[in-house]
Amino acid sequence: MKIGVTERGDAGIDFSWKDKSHTVDGMILITKAINNVFLRHLFSLYETGYTNIIVHATCTGYGSTAYEPNVPPPKTQLHNLNQMVKYGFPVENCVLRIDPIIPTKQGIEVAKAVIDTALVKGILPNMRVRISVLDEYRHVKNRMLCMGMKSVYPYGQFTASKDQFELVRRELSEYDIKFECCAEPFLQSGHFVHVGCVSEKDLKIFGLETADDRINPQNRRGCLCIANKTELLTNRARCPHGCIYCYWK
């Protein structure tokens, strides 16, 4: 059994996943750009009977800013997510993905604005929500400095401090929402559920069972994804979104 993911790029830009349904038992499509072309390919697969698809609609709140210069603004992404469900895509197969959250007071307010807008639009609380906290690679720090922006973490610090994680935990715990997350050990409370991007929960949605219950076979620190995860995209460079925090150099 294999579950395909689109972590190397964006499923709303790179549509090569649409021709690979025969190679996997299910797909998790991650995109910051739900658009007409994406929807056409998505519903085309549905019409052929291939329905084992989960869409992670990423909306950090930074679309069309210096952090995500070529990403649609958050209101556009949330509107299109809402439309996707109205067109007939099952809400249980949707995940609102706030990835990453910048763990500063201002950054958390941006993330909360996404949640608040989703609540007003009626997207939540019926939909799963997945979050992560910013990882700041050395090349990301350099990218920020070259653009005249301040690094979020001190030089040499890759991820948030315990105090910054506590700020995220405290602020998001105001919501009556279960936030899924992975590799975020300092987000602990009843509001945070630690689960992989490909999990037993996803397999149940697909109606699949697996005899292979290994977790994190790629030995990535903190990863909780089950072993049958496979990449659908061949991209090995920054995608056209141009996000400043992208892990690709």
Secondary structure as UniProt FT lines:
FT   STRAND          3..5
FT   TURN            11..13
FT   HELIX           16..19
FT   HELIX           21..23
FT   STRAND          26..31
FT   HELIX           36..47
FT   TURN            48..49
FT   STRAND          53..58
FT   TURN            66..67
FT   TURN            69..70
FT   HELIX           74..86
FT   TURN            87..88
FT   HELIX           91..93
FT   STRAND          94..101
FT   HELIX           105..120
FT   TURN            121..122
FT   STRAND          128..133
FT   HELIX           138..146
FT   TURN            147..148
FT   TURN            155..156
FT   HELIX           162..172
FT   TURN            173..174
FT   STRAND          179..181
FT   TURN            185..186
FT   TURN            190..191
FT   STRAND          192..194
FT   HELIX           200..206
FT   TURN            217..218
FT   TURN            221..222
FT   TURN            227..228
FT   STRAND          229..231
FT   TURN            240..241
FT   TURN            244..245
//
